[in-house]
Amino acid sequence: MVIMVFGLPGSGKSYFASRLAQQLDAVYVNSDELRMKLFAKRTYTDSEKMLVYEAMIEAMTEALSRKMPILLDATFYKASLRDKFEHAANAFKVKIIYIEVTAPEKIIEERLKKPRKYSEASWEVYQQLKASFEPLVEEHLVLISSDNNITSMLHDAIHYINTRQ
């Protein structure tokens, strides 16, 4: 099983995704954490981003070869990026379950003012990614994050996942 949790910075996707991975006993791969492990000095160039996504594909392939569920957490802001994961998952005859996490911009702006363990995204980065974000057209679950609805988000996600397996 592959679950892809995606959305813009500050949406609450990593907070949600890490807890969902725990509930599912899934391998959890966070792009921001992986980037910090791969690069002492981060530049966020397109080539650096591609190396992070390629490392995520490797982690997914490793988990699938061991028949372990995996949850991937990143912006996945381009359709071409998502397609690379689809192609790799197809080799294992596995469909990706997509969950998009969004939040009202006022909440996102406040979240991005606070330091986070792995993410270095600012309001300006959010604005840039929002402008270039390519929506997923396939069926997927959209969750709206607030500052107090993690329990219902997890409940809805688990129900959605159970209906897709």
Secondary structure, DSSP 8 states (H G I E B T S, - for coil): -EEEEE--TTSSHHHHHHHHHHHHT-EEEEHHHHHHHH-SS----HHHHHHHHHHHHHHHHHHHHTT--EEEEE---SHHHHHHHHHHHHTTT--EEEEEEE--HHHHHHHHHS--SS----HHHHHHHHHH-----S--EEEE--SS-HHHHHHHHHHHHHHH-
